[in-house]
Amino acid sequence: MGGLRTRMPVTFWSFMIGSAALAALPMTSGFFSKDQILLKAYQFPDIGPGLWAAGLLGALLTAIYSFRLVFVVFFGPANTEPDKDTGWRMAVPLSVLCLLAMVGGWFMIPVSEVFPTSDGNHPAHWVEYVSISVPLVGVLLAYLIFYSGRLKIDGLTNSALGKRVGQFWLSGWGIDWLYDRLFVKPYYGLADALKREPVDAIYGLIVSINQTFNHWLSSAQSGRMRWYLASMVAGLIAVITLATNLSEGALSW
């Protein structure tokens, strides 16, 4: 890809404005929300500065990877030729979304009943300045690394540590590995241990007995009339014998 800025202007500006809001660049809607989140995180008792630092790291990475896409796809030499730009059916809703991304943060919505009220304290101004500057630093790093090429990171990415970190990131930060070790494998182990429990043997015995009787009854369905008559006569004799014994027992009783 590359060089699509002039070939797909509607897509370019939509992507640019969306990336700016996602990276929380100043005066976009994402700036107002992320700025408030970071300031509230800093004010959290005890672990507030740690939460704030983690949020800053996330904001930095978001700005870097968002504008990496912008520079790689829309700037530089063109490697592919698109068929056409976005049509008006898509351009109209994109324009509305872009407008809201640019000015939506200036509007106050009535959510005071949902979120906790502020205690009136405000962190030091340097905290706010750093929160605002980090996304800008991310955009600058993305420009230096992925567009101008002035900041070379090939030595770091090709090093042993860089490859391990890259593999760790590409694997989803090891979340799938952790989930597999914590939940999937223990579940399979428990299921394998319980498949030979005595309760299953009882149910297996019941199934075997039913299958045996079914086999016997199926064998009796021979289609020969003499066997059916013999079975009926034997059953009648058994019923008469049982009735006679019961009546004699009742009389003697």
Backbone torsions as a table, in degrees:
resi	resn	phi	psi	omega
1	MET	NA	-163.1	-178.2
2	GLY	113.2	150.7	175.7
3	GLY	68.5	19.0	-177.4
4	LEU	-86.7	3.2	-178.0
5	ARG	-61.1	-45.4	-178.3
6	THR	-86.4	-22.1	-177.8
7	ARG	-85.8	-28.3	180.0
8	MET	-133.3	71.9	-173.7
9	PRO	-65.2	-38.9	179.8
10	VAL	-63.7	-45.9	178.3
11	THR	-64.0	-39.1	-179.1
12	PHE	-62.7	-50.6	-177.2
13	TRP	-68.8	-34.0	175.6
14	SER	-63.7	-44.4	-179.8
15	PHE	-68.3	-38.5	179.7
16	MET	-64.1	-47.0	-179.8
17	ILE	-67.1	-40.5	177.4
18	GLY	-63.9	-39.8	177.6
19	SER	-66.7	-38.3	178.1
20	ALA	-63.2	-42.6	178.2
21	ALA	-68.6	-39.2	178.7
22	LEU	-65.1	-38.1	178.6
23	ALA	-80.2	-4.3	177.8
24	ALA	64.3	42.2	175.0
25	LEU	-68.4	148.8	-174.8
26	PRO	-52.6	140.2	176.1
27	MET	76.8	-1.0	172.5
28	THR	-87.4	167.6	-179.2
29	SER	-64.5	-35.8	178.1
30	GLY	-65.7	-28.0	178.7
31	PHE	-63.1	-45.9	-176.2
32	PHE	-65.5	-42.6	-178.6
33	SER	-70.2	-46.9	-177.4
34	LYS	-68.4	-34.8	178.2
35	ASP	-62.8	-43.3	179.1
36	GLN	-67.1	-38.4	179.0
37	ILE	-63.9	-45.4	-179.2
38	LEU	-65.4	-40.2	179.6
39	LEU	-66.7	-41.3	177.8
40	LYS	-66.5	-36.5	177.7
41	ALA	-63.9	-39.4	179.4
42	TYR	-64.4	-32.1	-178.4
43	GLN	-82.3	-3.5	-180.0
44	PHE	-66.3	135.8	-176.3
45	PRO	-60.0	141.6	173.0
46	ASP	67.6	-66.7	-173.1
47	ILE	-95.4	10.8	-177.7
48	GLY	-56.1	-51.0	179.0
49	PRO	-59.4	-35.9	177.2
50	GLY	-65.8	-42.8	176.6
51	LEU	-63.1	-39.2	179.4
52	TRP	-63.7	-43.2	178.7
53	ALA	-64.1	-40.1	177.9
54	ALA	-64.6	-39.6	176.7
55	GLY	-64.3	-37.8	177.2
56	LEU	-64.3	-40.5	177.7
57	LEU	-61.9	-42.7	177.1
58	GLY	-63.2	-40.0	178.1
59	ALA	-65.1	-39.0	179.0
60	LEU	-64.4	-47.7	180.0
61	LEU	-64.3	-38.0	179.3
62	THR	-62.6	-44.9	179.2
63	ALA	-63.8	-39.1	-178.2
64	ILE	-66.3	-50.9	-174.6
65	TYR	-74.7	-27.9	177.6
66	SER	-65.8	-47.8	-177.6
67	PHE	-82.8	-13.8	168.0
68	ARG	-62.0	-44.2	177.0
69	LEU	-62.0	-41.4	179.9
70	VAL	-60.3	-48.8	-175.8
71	PHE	-71.0	-37.5	-177.4
72	VAL	-72.8	-39.7	-173.7
73	VAL	-85.3	-41.0	-169.1
74	PHE	-106.5	-12.6	179.7
75	PHE	-114.3	176.2	178.4
76	GLY	77.8	-173.2	-179.1
77	PRO	-69.9	147.4	179.4
78	ALA	-80.7	126.8	178.0
79	ASN	-105.6	-18.9	178.8
80	THR	-136.6	155.8	177.8
81	GLU	-112.1	116.4	178.9
82	PRO	-72.3	156.0	178.8
83	ASP	-68.3	-48.9	-179.8
84	LYS	-163.5	168.1	178.3
85	ASP	-83.4	174.7	179.8
86	THR	-61.1	134.4	178.0
87	GLY	-73.6	171.0	-175.3
88	TRP	-67.1	-27.3	179.1
89	ARG	-64.5	-31.1	176.1
90	MET	-92.4	-29.6	-177.4
91	ALA	-67.8	-35.7	-178.6
92	VAL	-64.4	-54.2	178.1
93	PRO	-64.7	-32.7	176.6
94	LEU	-63.5	-38.8	179.2
95	SER	-64.8	-39.7	177.6
96	VAL	-63.8	-44.0	179.6
97	LEU	-65.2	-39.4	178.1
98	CYS	-64.4	-40.8	178.3
99	LEU	-61.8	-44.7	178.3
100	LEU	-65.6	-35.7	178.2
101	ALA	-66.3	-27.9	-179.2
102	MET	-85.8	-38.4	-173.3
103	VAL	-118.8	-4.1	-175.6
104	GLY	-62.9	-29.9	-178.4
105	GLY	-70.8	-14.1	-179.9
106	TRP	-80.2	-13.4	-177.8
107	PHE	-95.5	134.2	178.4
108	MET	-94.5	126.5	178.4
109	ILE	-105.3	148.5	-174.7
110	PRO	-76.6	82.9	179.4
111	VAL	-119.3	18.5	-177.9
112	SER	-64.4	-26.7	179.6
113	GLU	-78.8	-15.8	-178.1
114	VAL	-91.8	-45.3	-177.3
115	PHE	-93.6	150.3	179.1
116	PRO	-65.6	148.7	179.9
117	THR	-74.7	151.3	-179.2
118	SER	-79.4	148.8	179.1
119	ASP	-83.4	0.9	178.1
120	GLY	91.4	-14.8	179.4
121	ASN	-80.0	145.0	180.0
122	HIS	-128.1	133.5	179.6
123	PRO	-64.9	171.0	179.7
124	ALA	-59.3	151.6	-176.2
125	HIS	-63.9	-27.9	-179.4
126	TRP	-65.4	-28.6	177.3
127	VAL	-63.2	-43.9	179.4
128	GLU	-68.3	-38.5	179.4
129	TYR	-63.6	-42.5	178.2
130	VAL	-65.0	-41.6	179.7
131	SER	-60.7	-36.3	179.3
132	ILE	-75.5	-34.8	-173.3
133	SER	-77.8	-30.0	-173.8
134	VAL	-59.6	-47.2	177.0
135	PRO	-60.5	-36.1	177.6
136	LEU	-64.7	-38.9	176.0
137	VAL	-63.5	-38.6	177.6
138	GLY	-62.0	-41.9	177.5
139	VAL	-64.3	-41.9	178.7
140	LEU	-62.5	-43.1	178.0
141	LEU	-63.1	-41.8	177.9
142	ALA	-61.6	-38.7	178.1
143	TYR	-65.6	-44.6	-177.1
144	LEU	-70.0	-31.9	-175.8
145	ILE	-87.4	-47.2	-167.7
146	PHE	-103.0	-8.8	179.6
147	TYR	-119.8	-60.7	-177.6
148	SER	-78.2	-27.3	-179.0
149	GLY	73.4	13.8	-179.1
150	ARG	-74.6	-24.0	178.9
151	LEU	-106.9	107.0	-177.0
152	LYS	-90.6	128.9	178.2
153	ILE	-124.1	13.5	-178.7
154	ASP	-62.2	-40.1	179.8
155	GLY	-62.0	-37.8	-180.0
156	LEU	-72.9	-44.1	-177.5
157	THR	-70.0	-28.0	-179.8
158	ASN	-89.2	-5.0	176.9
159	SER	-72.8	167.3	-179.2
160	ALA	-61.8	-44.5	179.2
161	LEU	-65.7	-42.1	179.6
162	GLY	-61.6	-40.0	178.7
163	LYS	-66.7	-38.0	178.3
164	ARG	-66.5	-42.8	178.5
165	VAL	-64.9	-42.2	178.2
166	GLY	-62.3	-41.5	177.7
167	GLN	-65.3	-37.4	177.9
168	PHE	-64.2	-41.6	178.3
169	TRP	-69.1	-41.4	179.9
170	LEU	-66.8	-24.5	178.3
171	SER	-84.6	12.2	179.5
172	GLY	76.1	35.9	179.2
173	TRP	60.7	23.5	177.1
174	GLY	73.9	12.3	-178.1
175	ILE	-65.5	-42.6	179.2
176	ASP	-63.5	-40.9	178.1
177	TRP	-62.9	-44.4	179.8
178	LEU	-65.4	-42.1	179.2
179	TYR	-63.3	-39.4	179.5
180	ASP	-64.8	-40.2	-179.1
181	ARG	-74.4	-34.3	-175.2
182	LEU	-84.0	-32.9	-171.3
183	PHE	-122.6	-49.9	-171.5
184	VAL	-68.0	-54.1	-177.4
185	LYS	-65.9	-42.9	174.3
186	PRO	-58.9	-37.1	178.9
187	TYR	-65.3	-45.4	178.5
188	TYR	-63.5	-38.7	177.9
189	GLY	-63.6	-43.1	178.1
190	LEU	-64.7	-42.3	178.8
191	ALA	-63.9	-38.6	178.5
192	ASP	-67.2	-35.9	179.5
193	ALA	-72.1	-32.2	-176.0
194	LEU	-88.2	-9.8	-177.5
195	LYS	-72.4	-12.8	177.7
196	ARG	-110.7	23.0	-179.0
197	GLU	-74.5	156.9	-177.2
198	PRO	-62.5	-29.9	-179.3
199	VAL	-60.6	-41.2	178.3
200	ASP	-65.3	-31.7	178.2
201	ALA	-64.9	-37.0	178.3
202	ILE	-63.5	-46.7	178.5
203	TYR	-65.3	-36.0	176.8
204	GLY	-63.7	-36.7	177.7
205	LEU	-65.2	-42.4	178.6
206	ILE	-61.2	-42.3	178.9
207	VAL	-63.7	-41.9	-179.8
208	SER	-64.3	-40.9	178.8
209	ILE	-62.9	-45.8	179.0
210	ASN	-62.0	-39.1	178.7
211	GLN	-66.0	-36.8	179.0
212	THR	-66.0	-47.1	177.8
213	PHE	-62.7	-38.0	177.7
214	ASN	-62.7	-38.1	177.9
215	HIS	-66.0	-41.9	179.0
216	TRP	-63.9	-46.7	-179.3
217	LEU	-65.6	-35.7	177.5
218	SER	-66.0	-36.0	178.5
219	SER	-66.3	-29.9	-179.9
220	ALA	-71.8	-19.4	178.9
221	GLN	-83.2	73.3	-176.1
222	SER	-90.2	-19.3	-177.3
223	GLY	84.5	5.0	-179.5
224	ARG	-98.8	127.2	-173.3
225	MET	-65.8	-35.7	-176.5
226	ARG	-65.2	-32.9	177.9
227	TRP	-72.2	-34.8	176.7
228	TYR	-65.7	-43.8	178.7
229	LEU	-64.5	-40.9	178.8
230	ALA	-63.8	-38.2	178.9
231	SER	-66.9	-38.8	179.4
232	MET	-67.8	-42.1	178.2
233	VAL	-64.3	-42.8	179.4
234	ALA	-63.9	-39.8	177.8
235	GLY	-66.3	-40.3	178.8
236	LEU	-63.5	-41.9	177.7
237	ILE	-62.0	-42.1	-179.3
238	ALA	-65.0	-38.7	179.7
239	VAL	-67.5	-44.4	179.2
240	ILE	-62.7	-42.8	179.3
241	THR	-61.9	-44.1	-179.8
242	LEU	-65.4	-40.8	179.3
243	ALA	-65.7	-40.2	179.5
244	THR	-63.0	-45.0	179.9
245	ASN	-63.5	-38.6	179.7
246	LEU	-67.8	-39.6	179.4
247	SER	-68.1	-40.5	176.9
248	GLU	-64.2	-38.8	178.1
249	GLY	-66.7	-35.7	179.4
250	ALA	-68.4	-40.3	179.3
251	LEU	-64.9	-43.6	-180.0
252	SER	-68.6	-27.1	-179.5
253	TRP	-74.7	NA	NA
